[in-house]
Amino acid sequence: MNETAHVVLVGYGEVGTKSSSVRAKMEERLRENLQAVLDDRDLSGRVERTWSRLRVVGADDPETVAAACAEVPGVVWARPTVECDPTLDSMVTVCRDFAAEHPDGASFAIDADRIGPKENHGFSVRDIERDAGSAVVEATDAPVDLDNPAHTYRVECREDTAYVSIQKFDGPGGIPLGTQGKAVALISGGIDSPVAMWELMRRGCEIVPVYVDLGDFGGADHRARAVQTVRTIGRRAPNFDMRVHVVPGGDVVERLMDTIDDTRMLSLRRVMLAIAAEVAADEDAHSIVTGESLAQKSSQTGENLAVTSAATEYPVHRPLLTRDKTDIVAEARELGTFHDSTLPVGCERVAPSYPETNASLAAVERAEPDDLFDLAAEAARNRTRT
Ligand SMILES: Nc1ncnc2c1ncn2[C@@H]1O[C@H](COP(=O)(O)OP(=O)(O)OP(=O)(O)O)[C@@H](O)[C@H]1O
């Protein structure tokens, strides 16, 4: 080779533990998903599969490309990397060049790996670490710190090529999107449901987002908030159709307000699950996901969640069930949805003054008007997409 090239290396986690045929399919899916994100953001670069990694070649802006790759489900890390000859001289030279860009004297470590028998290269991992380390000390006068270095020079020496990088972007991990079927996500646009939707995406599920428009109890700002949070997360998966199904639920809510008192919120959640089930059947989805979390609200006690789940035969996934609010808020901030989720939308209050916290299914069903679920099904049929 006798030259260096800038590439972005992308590492995945669990995909690497699959059988070779599953792994090949997942790698290919991840490759397509990464390419879609780069194309959508007008970032140059071609994503290729290499041994146990993905690699972006031809990126004009490797740092931005690596940061974009690190937003994609399935990615554990992405590194702007210099590719060079698998010789001690080449790797040391690249480390020295990197050091010249970081002349701050901050502590460092060399983290090297070498693949294949030592005879193939004629040097060991220890040789790489020693020579590269000396070059960095010479260039920067920086101290070595193996426990908590400010800079880690990652050197990966393979049979035919070597990779050197100093910058690492952590990805969300998980499984490539599009490998685990479809789930309907009930999205209110509040803090929780977009995070819950993302958790399923992170584990490979394609998402069909559903927002139930509450009529006078919701409003345009409420709807816009739901749509915007989905769009923000959808930027990580532009090759999937994530337009929101907007269901006109005003009539159903009116009916609930007129007929039910302390179990009203439970019946509203049951109606939403019934609507989601209608969409799931049409969209061939296998389950429903909500942002509910145990004990976060009166409608989310263990007993009440059992009553709401009984409204549908579809599995209801609640990935936030055991998560604390502070943790969910931190994830919403990271995803970029927190700001929109907390915009004041001024909707009317549906909740009764004294909500039931320990409902029985029989009592909730008794209070529900006979036509409630017919109204819900009709609303689902009248949905539009935004
Ligand atoms: N208007 C809506 N359209 C679609 N789904 C909704 C709507 N309102 C609530 N949901 C679903 O019901 C779940 C429980 O809603 P609720 O408002 O009680 O709880 P929450 O924990 O505050 O959720 P969020 O923060 O997502 O609003 C939400 O996480 C969401 O999945």
The ligand as an SDF file (V2000), in Angstrom:
LIG
                    3D

 31 33  0  0  0  0  0  0  0  0999 V2000
  -52.4000   11.0560   22.5690 N   0  0  0  0  0  0  0  0  0  0  0  0
  -51.7330    9.8880   22.5860 C   0  0  0  0  0  0  0  0  0  0  0  0
  -51.5460    9.2270   21.4280 N   0  0  0  0  0  0  0  0  0  0  0  0
  -50.8970    8.0420   21.4130 C   0  0  0  0  0  0  0  0  0  0  0  0
  -50.4210    7.4530   22.5120 N   0  0  0  0  0  0  0  0  0  0  0  0
  -50.5680    8.0590   23.6840 C   0  0  0  0  0  0  0  0  0  0  0  0
  -51.2320    9.3120   23.7910 C   0  0  0  0  0  0  0  0  0  0  0  0
  -51.2500    9.6660   25.0960 N   0  0  0  0  0  0  0  0  0  0  0  0
  -50.6200    8.6790   25.7580 C   0  0  0  0  0  0  0  0  0  0  0  0
  -50.2120    7.7120   24.9310 N   0  0  0  0  0  0  0  0  0  0  0  0
  -49.5080    6.4410   25.2790 C   0  0  0  0  0  0  0  0  0  0  0  0
  -49.8790    6.0700   26.5740 O   0  0  0  0  0  0  0  0  0  0  0  0
  -48.7090    6.0500   27.4070 C   0  0  0  0  0  0  0  0  0  0  0  0
  -49.0870    6.5380   28.7980 C   0  0  0  0  0  0  0  0  0  0  0  0
  -49.4500    7.8910   28.7020 O   0  0  0  0  0  0  0  0  0  0  0  0
  -49.3620    8.8540   29.9360 P   0  0  0  0  0  0  0  0  0  0  0  0
  -49.6030   10.2320   29.4540 O   0  0  0  0  0  0  0  0  0  0  0  0
  -50.2180    8.3180   31.0250 O   0  0  0  0  0  0  0  0  0  0  0  0
  -47.9380    8.5440   30.4600 O   0  0  0  0  0  0  0  0  0  0  0  0
  -46.4930    9.1510   30.3230 P   0  0  0  0  0  0  0  0  0  0  0  0
  -45.6900    8.1560   31.0630 O   0  0  0  0  0  0  0  0  0  0  0  0
  -46.4670   10.5720   30.7490 O   0  0  0  0  0  0  0  0  0  0  0  0
  -46.1190    9.0320   28.7790 O   0  0  0  0  0  0  0  0  0  0  0  0
  -45.5830   10.1750   27.8040 P   0  0  0  0  0  0  0  0  0  0  0  0
  -44.4640   10.8580   28.5160 O   0  0  0  0  0  0  0  0  0  0  0  0
  -45.1780    9.4390   26.5940 O   0  0  0  0  0  0  0  0  0  0  0  0
  -46.7510   11.1030   27.5650 O   0  0  0  0  0  0  0  0  0  0  0  0
  -47.7160    6.9350   26.6920 C   0  0  0  0  0  0  0  0  0  0  0  0
  -46.4030    6.6250   27.0610 O   0  0  0  0  0  0  0  0  0  0  0  0
  -47.9990    6.6180   25.2660 C   0  0  0  0  0  0  0  0  0  0  0  0
  -47.3960    5.4060   24.8850 O   0  0  0  0  0  0  0  0  0  0  0  0
  1  2  1  0
  2  3  1  0
  2  7  2  0
  3  4  2  0
  4  5  1  0
  5  6  2  0
  6  7  1  0
  6 10  1  0
  7  8  1  0
  8  9  2  0
  9 10  1  0
 10 11  1  0
 11 12  1  0
 11 30  1  0
 12 13  1  0
 13 14  1  0
 13 28  1  0
 14 15  1  0
 15 16  1  0
 16 17  2  0
 16 18  1  0
 16 19  1  0
 19 20  1  0
 20 21  2  0
 20 22  1  0
 20 23  1  0
 23 24  1  0
 24 25  2  0
 24 26  1  0
 24 27  1  0
 28 29  1  0
 28 30  1  0
 30 31  1  0
M  END
$$$$
